[in-house]
């Protein structure tokens, strides 16, 4: 199994501030999660946009996970749990 394929979305994964959520981690290079980008924006609920001149924003699932990528270095800079995310924050159940 390749390193790239080991990143899978998990809407129940714990939220760890300044580390990760949903099975993703900050500071990961986009190339390591590129398999998650396949089909974005084409007939499904996942989407992407250039939100600022230096940040691309991707939404996964039905929008429960938002990923901000710094286009200058290609790394995940920001992870956001949105409505419907089920992971826990500080060991408490969360339904953002």
C-alpha positions, 0 to 999 in steps of 0.5 A: 500500500502506498503512502499516498493512499494511506490518507483517507477521510474519516468524519468521526476522527478526533479533532486535534488542534494544530495537528489534524482532523478527518484523517488529514494533518496540517503541513502535509503536501497536497501531493500526498492527498491528491487521490482525494481531489479526483473528481472535485467539482464534477457532478458531486458535492465536493468542491474547490476554489481559489479563496485568496491569491495564496490559498486554495480551498477544498471541501470534502464529503458534503462539506464537513471538511474544508482544507486550505492549501498554501499554493506557494508551498503546496502544503495543507495550512488549514483544516476546518470542521463544518456542519455534520462533522462528528469527530471529538474535540478534547474528548467531547462529542462534537457535531459542528 
